[in-house]
Amino acid sequence: MREIRVTSIQPLEQPRIEAPHNEHNRELGQKAIEKNLDLASRLLTQAGEAGCDIVVYPEDLQAIGHYLYYIDTSFFASFVESIPGPTSDRISEVAARHHMHVVYTQYERIGECVYNAAVLVGRRGEIIGKYHKVQMPTTERWGVTHGDSFPVFPTDFGVVGIMVCYDIDFPEIARCLTLNGAELLFCPTMGISMPGQCEGNGLMRVRMRAIDNFVPLAVATCRQDSVIVDKDGTVVAMARPGREDVISATMDLDAKVEDHSEWELITGLADFKARIMQERLPEVYGLLTNAQPPALERYRETPIRPAPKPRRELFEQLYRRWAGDRSAEQV
């Protein structure tokens, strides 16, 4: 038995400067970042005081991605740090003080490149590892480089895998992390629901990533939808919508997903996950890595355009739409 306490944090909102009216006001931007660090420290402390072993915080802890989308790439880039750096040091201090692991994300500068980095901090405040977000929406690609691998990270209780936001819409990523040895998945995100799909599609997506791979999955986001799901897809904790919340669940990483003892006489295995993992036929899955599968033919006349260079009028149009959506949410 490997029982651990898993926690997900749901802030109500992450402070940020309002665009485009305060464009390039670096002082206001830095103050917003400090408020976000104070908020994260307070909520992480709450999780630590409750005795969690590992906690996940929503995507973009500093909340500077907003500057990339709605102001401009250079203003965004001016706030990006290296890791270790001031932000990671602040989170490491909280992790060490409460002897817990922390999963969070921040934008990271490495040489000339910027990455959306998910960081796993250990119980002593050490950085155990980083994952660079692979799947990014067009607006993020304006100033961020995608990752190219799916590392997993051993801890004192098991092996952790991380995906970030848009990653969860691609089943291949959760499967790659599982095949690489992950026993517990985390997803810091800005949201899990997709417009134009059925009601509850975000939670459905989270549950399916867990069921497909027989691994627990904890999601953290702002305002709503922070959730912890067990390896059989059962929701074991869910944050209250529209509320600041810190949710937790005790999970046994050694618990069997389902007892298929009737198959043991035939296969020698009652563990369904063990069967599925061993009965895979990767030699027939070539379509998954085919860059031009037949399905893409139907989109030949309407391909995705290359990410356009950001323009002031485009930023303002995006911001007006975002501000209108936020006003509607608050009614």
Phi, psi and omega in degrees: 000130176234082180274131177225158178258116182254136183230143173235139183250137177235095172292156176284324179196151174253121183301143176201159178285153181272131179257159355268009190295328181253034183308131175065019175274090187294326180297315178295321178299316180293323177296321178296319178298317179298321177297321178293322177294320177297318179297313180298317180299318180295313183287323176294322176298319177300318178295318180296319180294338177274359174085031181283154175269325179209138184227144178242138181245150183301163181300147173060067183306323180285342184060046177258350177302329177304323180291325177295316185286322193241356178240277169191166187293325183289322178295315175304310185297333182292342180262352185286134184251169167272165175235121003293158180188188185303317182291311181296326178297320180296316180290322179299323180296318179292317180300314181294320182298328183250009175052051181224162173270147178230132171250123178210171177232149171210159174283137187236136175262127172230108185062235180270357186257151173242135179236153169271102190257126168269129186245134172253116180258137182270179186294337179263008181087004180281151176274111181284321180183173181223146172237132178262122182310132183267306184268119182232140174293165185305315184298327179288328180291348175301328185221009187229141178266136180280154175284174184220022180202169183232074181289154172235162192227115176292139174232183181287351179243345181163189186258128185254137172238148183229136167234160187233121170047250186304337177307324187291343178282354181246103183304333182300330185289312177299322179292319178299317179297319179293315179296334177278358173114001182296135177251351181207129183248148176230148177221093167288133189208166170266352179167152182243350183265144180249131177296149177084003177248175186297157178301136180078017185295331180295311178296322177300318180297316179298315181297322180291325177297323177291312182297316182302328189243359178058040179228143172294152182219127178246129182244137176233131178210175180268146170074319182194162171082005171294132190205153173236126184238137179281173186293345177262008179091357180290132174283115182258345174199139179215133181288153177285131182296140178070021181227146168291132186209150173231110185248149183218158175209144173269127185233142177255108183290345178266355182296137179285144181292309182201139181270108176255056186296337179294338179271352185297326179296331184267313186259344185083004182230130171264346182277112184296321179298316179300322178294310184299317181297323183273340182265005174301148177237073185300337181293345179252009182260025185303331180300332181294332181250009177281118182291339181228066178291160183306327182300333181289343179301324183291345181255011184299325181276345181227061180286160172295131177284152173303145181305120183290152174294129183302139177236151182306314183293329178291317177301315182294323178294316178298317182294318179298320179294317178298315181297323178294318178297319181293321179297319180296323180296327187275350180288000000 
